[in-house]
Amino acid sequence: MYLINPKDKISIEECDTFWKRFKGFMFKRKKIISGKRFPKCNSIHTFFMFQNIDVIMTDQNNQIIKIYPNLKKRRIILPKKYVYYTYELPLGTYKYYQIGDYLKIELEK
C-alpha cells in the first residue's frame, strides 16, 4: 500500500497483527523512509524510538482529523475522538496536508 502525496509515493505497512502494532518504529535506528498504518488506533506513544516522526490521524474514510508534525521521542498522544487510522510517517510528510484533507491511499498491484 502507498500514500500518494504531491512530491512522492510513500510505502505504507498495515500494522494489523499484535506484534506489528506493538513494535511500530520502536528501536529503528535507520532513517525512516516508509510509513505504518494502525487501524482502530486513536492513541500512540513514542517510547523506545530513536527518531522523530510525523503522525496523521484520520477517520475511516482517511479524512485527516489530527496532525502531529515532528513528534519527538518519549511522547504520548492520548485517545482522540473519531480517529480510526493512525499513520506514523517520515519527517516532512505533514507539509502536504491540512486538517480536513483526505489521504490518497493506493493498494499494491
Sequence and secondary structure as in RCSB ss.txt:
>XXXX:A:sequence
MYLINPKDKISIEECDTFWKRFKGFMFKRKKIISGKRFPKCNSIHTFFMFQNIDVIMTDQNNQIIKIYPNLKKRR
IILPKKYVYYTYELPLGTYKYYQIGDYLKIELEK
>XXXX:A:secstr
 EEE SS EEEEEE  SHHHHHHTTTT  S   SEEEEET   EE TT SS EEEEEE TT BEEEEEEEE SS 
EE   TT  EEEEE TTGGGG  TT B EEE   
